Amino acid sequence: MNKYFFSHGRTALKYGLKQLGFKSGKEILIPDYICDVVINTLKSSGIKYKYYYINDKLEPDWKRLASSINKNSRGILMVHYFGQPQNIKRFKSFCKKFNLLLIEDNAHGYGGSIDDRFLGTFGDCSISSPRKTMNVASGGVLFFKEKNKISMKKIPTYKPKLTKKIIIKTFNNHPSIKAFVRKKIKTRPKFEDPSFFKEPDILDYQIDEWSKKNIIDKDLKELRINRNKKYKYWENFALKNGLNPLYKKLQPNVNPWCFPAYTKNHFESIEWFKWGWEKNINIFSWPNLPEEILNKNDHCIKRWEKLVCFGLD
């Protein structure tokens, strides 16, 4: 299996899909609860897509999914939301039955594993984003099966400014300073507004050497243990404070990006965002839904309004 390092997970996805190749008219099935950067990547790559239904457990309705397959279906995106694995065996069986490529999105769970195998290595094309859990300057990883190879020679290397590296190192060693500075220099982000956060377009880069070394040298077992402890803390906190954890139980050996939970309604979510800001605790909404979902998909919007995320950094 081949492994490539890019600056961002979305860049890894772009090159992975390009290598797989989607002939004219062929499309990829995408869960309807998805971040806009995935859709923007597909659009910029000229790849057609069709949404499939995801329930409040962030799992597919397999009967509805099967009924959406047609002659143009070529691949399906499997997302390990917040680092919690999907039913990989069922996805692989589904792909075999309908002759589909499996694209694995493990942007939230780099370093997590299941059945003694790392997440982000199960798909025909798999991507991860270690920068989301390691506080490095850049970091997106692409895994491919052995037959697929990408030339990286023409892709420039990302070069973070020295000040950025110093800030990251300082915040890694002193997270309380990060929270203090964040509150002092910024106003509270409007996490309750689904149109407030829009990811900017980025250029194609390989990962910078400093980030790559940090990722490779990282003790993943220690990282998982630390983040699972923080996850458990917020899980207990949520249960004591009337929140409903998205997952009843994390699977063993995962590396969660954050702790997700449901509130009773949008107004309660807003109160939690305010509380987190006042207490210097990172509580936020996810994802940045695509405009077409915001305009048409009522069940995704209702879910988004009640889903709050507690950071684990």
Backbone torsions as a table, in degrees:
resi	resn	phi	psi	omega
1	MET	NA	138.2	-178.3
2	ASN	-98.7	143.8	-176.5
3	LYS	-128.1	130.2	-178.6
4	TYR	-129.0	141.1	-179.3
5	PHE	-108.3	124.8	176.6
6	PHE	-119.4	174.7	179.9
7	SER	-73.1	-31.7	-176.0
8	HIS	-138.5	155.8	176.6
9	GLY	-63.1	-36.5	-179.2
10	ARG	-65.9	-32.0	176.1
11	THR	-69.7	-39.9	175.9
12	ALA	-60.5	-42.3	178.8
13	LEU	-62.7	-43.0	-179.9
14	LYS	-57.3	-48.4	-177.7
15	TYR	-74.5	-30.1	176.8
16	GLY	-66.1	-46.5	179.6
17	LEU	-66.8	-36.7	178.2
18	LYS	-61.8	-40.7	-179.5
19	GLN	-69.1	-36.4	178.3
20	LEU	-65.7	-38.6	178.7
21	GLY	78.5	122.2	175.9
22	PHE	-122.4	110.8	-178.3
23	LYS	-65.9	161.1	-177.5
24	SER	-53.1	128.7	178.1
25	GLY	90.9	-15.9	179.3
26	LYS	-80.0	149.1	-174.5
27	GLU	-135.4	162.3	178.2
28	ILE	-113.4	139.0	178.1
29	LEU	-85.8	129.0	-174.3
30	ILE	-123.7	133.7	176.0
31	PRO	-61.2	144.0	-175.9
32	ASP	-77.1	-7.5	172.8
33	TYR	-105.6	94.3	-168.2
34	ILE	-150.2	153.3	178.6
35	CYS	-77.7	146.7	-176.5
36	ASP	-64.0	-21.9	-179.2
37	VAL	-66.7	-29.5	177.1
38	VAL	-66.6	-46.8	179.5
39	ILE	-64.5	-41.5	178.2
40	ASN	-62.1	-36.4	178.2
41	THR	-65.9	-42.2	178.7
42	LEU	-64.6	-44.0	-179.2
43	LYS	-63.2	-44.6	-179.0
44	SER	-67.8	-23.0	178.9
45	SER	-90.9	-3.4	179.2
46	GLY	72.1	26.0	-178.2
47	ILE	-100.8	128.2	178.0
48	LYS	-75.8	152.3	-178.3
49	TYR	-147.1	161.1	176.1
50	LYS	-142.2	137.1	-177.3
51	TYR	-79.6	146.0	168.7
52	TYR	-122.1	152.3	-172.3
53	TYR	-71.0	135.2	174.4
54	ILE	-121.7	131.6	-178.7
55	ASN	-84.5	-176.4	-175.6
56	ASP	-71.5	-10.6	171.3
57	LYS	-89.0	2.5	-178.2
58	LEU	61.5	42.2	176.7
59	GLU	-125.0	153.8	179.3
60	PRO	-72.1	153.9	164.5
61	ASP	-91.2	104.0	-167.8
62	TRP	-65.1	-32.6	177.8
63	LYS	-68.0	-45.3	177.8
64	ARG	-63.9	-37.5	179.9
65	LEU	-64.2	-44.6	-180.0
66	ALA	-62.3	-36.4	-178.3
67	SER	-71.6	-15.8	-178.9
68	SER	-88.5	-6.5	-179.7
69	ILE	-72.4	135.4	174.7
70	ASN	-140.7	-173.5	-174.9
71	LYS	-65.4	-18.8	-179.3
72	ASN	-91.4	-8.3	-177.9
73	SER	-69.0	125.1	-177.0
74	ARG	-122.9	-25.3	-178.1
75	GLY	-156.7	167.7	178.0
76	ILE	-139.8	139.7	178.1
77	LEU	-93.8	123.6	176.6
78	MET	-107.0	118.8	-175.8
79	VAL	-108.8	123.7	173.2
80	HIS	-87.2	83.9	-175.9
81	TYR	-59.2	128.6	176.0
82	PHE	59.4	16.8	178.9
83	GLY	92.0	-2.9	177.9
84	GLN	-85.0	121.9	-175.5
85	PRO	-64.4	142.4	168.1
86	GLN	-74.0	177.8	174.6
87	ASN	-78.3	86.5	-172.2
88	ILE	-63.2	-41.2	-179.6
89	LYS	-60.1	-40.3	-179.2
90	ARG	-70.0	-39.8	176.7
91	PHE	-61.2	-43.9	-179.1
92	LYS	-65.7	-39.7	177.5
93	SER	-64.5	-40.4	178.2
94	PHE	-62.2	-43.6	-179.9
95	CYS	-64.7	-38.8	178.8
96	LYS	-65.8	-40.8	-178.7
97	LYS	-63.7	-40.2	-174.8
98	PHE	-106.7	12.0	177.1
99	ASN	55.4	53.8	-178.5
100	LEU	-112.9	150.5	170.3
101	LEU	-79.8	138.5	177.7
102	LEU	-99.9	115.5	176.1
103	ILE	-104.2	117.9	-173.9
104	GLU	-100.6	120.3	178.0
105	ASP	-103.1	102.9	178.3
106	ASN	-114.1	36.0	-177.1
107	ALA	-58.2	-27.7	-175.7
108	HIS	-93.6	-7.2	-167.9
109	GLY	-135.0	33.0	-179.6
110	TYR	-57.6	132.5	-179.7
111	GLY	95.6	-13.5	175.8
112	GLY	-79.4	158.0	-178.2
113	SER	-143.2	163.2	175.1
114	ILE	-148.6	135.6	-177.7
115	ASP	53.4	42.5	177.1
116	ASP	61.6	27.5	178.0
117	ARG	-137.8	135.7	-177.1
118	PHE	-65.1	137.5	168.3
119	LEU	-62.9	150.2	-176.2
120	GLY	87.9	15.8	177.1
121	THR	-134.2	11.1	-174.0
122	PHE	-96.7	-20.2	-173.5
123	GLY	-88.5	168.4	168.7
124	ASP	-62.6	-28.0	173.9
125	CYS	-144.8	128.7	-176.8
126	SER	-133.7	138.6	178.1
127	ILE	-126.7	149.0	174.7
128	SER	-137.0	165.5	-178.3
129	SER	-137.7	78.8	-177.3
130	PRO	-60.6	-20.6	179.6
131	ARG	-64.3	-19.0	-179.7
132	LYS	-74.0	-23.2	-177.1
133	THR	-121.4	-4.0	-175.1
134	MET	-116.0	-4.2	179.3
135	ASN	54.2	53.0	173.9
136	VAL	-108.7	171.2	-176.2
137	ALA	-72.7	-30.7	178.2
138	SER	-157.5	167.3	179.1
139	GLY	158.8	98.7	171.7
140	GLY	-131.1	136.1	-174.0
141	VAL	-120.6	136.3	177.3
142	LEU	-118.1	127.6	173.9
143	PHE	-110.9	139.7	179.2
144	PHE	-134.7	154.7	171.1
145	LYS	-68.5	160.5	-168.5
146	GLU	-54.6	-34.0	-174.6
147	LYS	-72.0	-17.5	-177.0
148	ASN	-96.8	128.2	179.2
149	LYS	-135.1	141.4	-178.2
150	ILE	-120.3	135.5	174.0
151	SER	-85.2	123.0	-177.6
152	MET	-100.1	0.5	-171.6
153	LYS	-59.7	-36.8	-174.6
154	LYS	-90.1	-1.8	-179.8
155	ILE	-93.7	118.3	-178.0
156	PRO	-66.2	157.5	178.8
157	THR	-89.7	134.2	177.1
158	TYR	-65.6	138.5	-178.2
159	LYS	-127.0	92.9	178.8
160	PRO	-70.1	148.2	178.0
161	LYS	-69.1	151.2	-180.0
162	LEU	-57.9	-38.2	179.8
163	THR	-61.9	-35.5	179.3
164	LYS	-65.5	-41.2	179.5
165	LYS	-66.4	-39.2	178.9
166	ILE	-64.5	-42.8	179.0
167	ILE	-63.2	-44.0	179.9
168	ILE	-61.7	-45.5	179.2
169	LYS	-60.8	-43.1	-179.6
170	THR	-63.1	-46.3	-179.0
171	PHE	-67.7	-33.7	177.4
172	ASN	-63.4	-39.8	-178.1
173	ASN	-82.1	-24.2	-176.4
174	HIS	-137.3	75.5	-177.0
175	PRO	-60.1	-27.1	179.2
176	SER	-66.6	-33.0	177.2
177	ILE	-66.2	-40.8	178.9
178	LYS	-58.9	-46.1	-179.5
179	ALA	-64.1	-41.5	-179.1
180	PHE	-64.5	-47.6	-178.6
181	VAL	-64.9	-41.9	-179.7
182	ARG	-56.4	-42.9	-178.2
183	LYS	-73.6	-33.5	-175.8
184	LYS	-73.4	-35.0	-173.3
185	ILE	-101.7	-5.2	-177.8
186	LYS	-128.2	157.8	169.2
187	THR	-93.0	163.0	-177.7
188	ARG	-61.6	123.8	177.5
189	PRO	-61.8	147.7	-179.1
190	LYS	-86.6	70.5	-178.9
191	PHE	-63.3	-18.8	-179.4
192	GLU	-82.7	-4.5	-178.6
193	ASP	-106.0	110.9	-176.3
194	PRO	-67.4	-13.4	179.9
195	SER	-101.6	1.7	-173.8
196	PHE	-76.3	-38.5	-175.1
197	PHE	-102.0	115.2	175.5
198	LYS	-129.3	121.9	-178.2
199	GLU	-68.8	134.2	177.6
200	PRO	-73.3	156.6	174.1
201	ASP	-67.2	145.0	178.9
202	ILE	-125.7	157.0	175.4
203	LEU	-85.9	164.0	179.9
204	ASP	-80.7	124.4	177.7
205	TYR	-139.5	150.7	163.0
206	GLN	-78.7	163.4	178.2
207	ILE	-65.5	149.9	173.8
208	ASP	-76.7	153.0	-173.3
209	GLU	-65.3	-35.1	-179.8
210	TRP	-63.4	-45.8	179.3
211	SER	-66.7	-41.4	-179.1
212	LYS	-60.4	-43.7	179.0
213	LYS	-62.9	-42.0	179.3
214	ASN	-63.1	-39.3	-179.8
215	ILE	-68.4	-46.0	-178.2
216	ILE	-65.7	-38.7	-176.7
217	ASP	-81.4	-9.7	-174.8
218	LYS	-65.4	136.4	174.0
219	ASP	-80.0	100.8	-173.6
220	LEU	-68.6	-32.2	177.8
221	LYS	-64.4	-44.6	178.2
222	GLU	-63.8	-40.2	178.6
223	LEU	-60.6	-45.8	180.0
224	ARG	-62.1	-45.2	-178.2
225	ILE	-60.5	-46.4	-178.4
226	ASN	-64.0	-43.6	-177.4
227	ARG	-73.1	-32.2	176.5
228	ASN	-68.9	-34.2	176.3
229	LYS	-63.4	-44.2	179.4
230	LYS	-66.7	-38.9	177.1
231	TYR	-59.4	-46.1	-178.6
232	LYS	-63.5	-37.9	178.1
233	TYR	-59.4	-48.6	-178.1
234	TRP	-71.6	-29.2	175.3
235	GLU	-62.8	-46.8	178.0
236	ASN	-63.9	-41.0	178.1
237	PHE	-60.3	-44.9	-178.6
238	ALA	-61.5	-45.0	-178.6
239	LEU	-64.1	-32.3	178.9
240	LYS	-78.0	-16.8	-173.8
241	ASN	-118.6	23.8	171.7
242	GLY	77.7	15.7	176.2
243	LEU	-94.9	154.3	-177.1
244	ASN	-112.3	103.7	-179.7
245	PRO	-55.1	138.2	179.5
246	LEU	-60.3	-41.9	-179.3
247	TYR	-110.1	133.0	177.6
248	LYS	-65.6	-33.6	179.7
249	LYS	-157.9	134.8	173.9
250	LEU	-71.8	142.2	173.5
251	GLN	-70.2	151.3	-178.1
252	PRO	-61.7	148.1	172.0
253	ASN	66.7	21.8	174.5
254	VAL	-89.6	163.9	177.8
255	ASN	-121.7	88.9	-172.5
256	PRO	-69.4	143.1	176.9
257	TRP	-77.1	-40.7	-179.7
258	CYS	-157.6	178.5	174.3
259	PHE	-105.6	112.9	179.9
260	PRO	-97.6	140.8	178.6
261	ALA	-149.1	156.0	178.2
262	TYR	-97.1	137.0	169.2
263	THR	-93.0	-179.1	178.5
264	LYS	-78.4	-30.9	-177.9
265	ASN	-164.5	177.4	-176.5
266	HIS	-64.6	-35.7	-179.5
267	PHE	-64.3	-39.9	177.6
268	GLU	-66.6	-37.6	176.9
269	SER	-57.9	-45.2	-179.7
270	ILE	-60.8	-39.5	178.4
271	GLU	-63.7	-35.8	177.2
272	TRP	-69.5	-38.0	176.8
273	PHE	-62.0	-41.5	179.4
274	LYS	-66.3	-44.2	-179.8
275	TRP	-60.7	-44.8	179.5
276	GLY	-61.3	-40.7	179.8
277	TRP	-64.6	-42.7	-179.6
278	GLU	-66.7	-33.3	-176.5
279	LYS	-93.9	4.9	-176.2
280	ASN	59.9	37.9	177.4
281	ILE	-114.6	130.9	-175.5
282	ASN	-79.5	99.6	175.8
283	ILE	-120.6	126.8	-170.5
284	PHE	-146.1	170.0	176.9
285	SER	-99.7	159.3	176.4
286	TRP	-159.0	143.2	1.0
287	PRO	-97.3	-177.3	166.1
288	ASN	-82.2	94.7	-174.4
289	LEU	-66.0	142.8	175.6
290	PRO	-61.1	150.4	-179.0
291	GLU	-55.9	-39.5	-177.9
292	GLU	-66.0	-28.9	174.9
293	ILE	-75.7	-41.7	178.7
294	LEU	-61.5	-31.7	-177.0
295	ASN	-84.0	-22.8	-170.0
296	LYS	-127.6	-25.5	-167.0
297	ASN	-105.6	95.0	-174.0
298	ASP	-67.8	-38.9	-175.9
299	HIS	-69.2	-31.5	176.4
300	CYS	-70.1	-39.1	179.7
301	ILE	-65.7	-43.8	179.2
302	LYS	-62.6	-39.3	176.8
303	ARG	-65.0	-46.0	-179.2
304	TRP	-58.2	-38.6	-177.8
305	GLU	-65.8	-24.4	-176.2
306	LYS	-105.4	-2.7	-176.4
307	LEU	-97.7	119.9	177.0
308	VAL	-118.8	147.9	-175.2
309	CYS	-122.9	130.8	177.2
310	PHE	-101.9	121.1	-179.0
311	GLY	-67.6	152.0	-177.1
312	LEU	-113.3	8.1	-179.5
313	ASP	-82.8	NA	NA
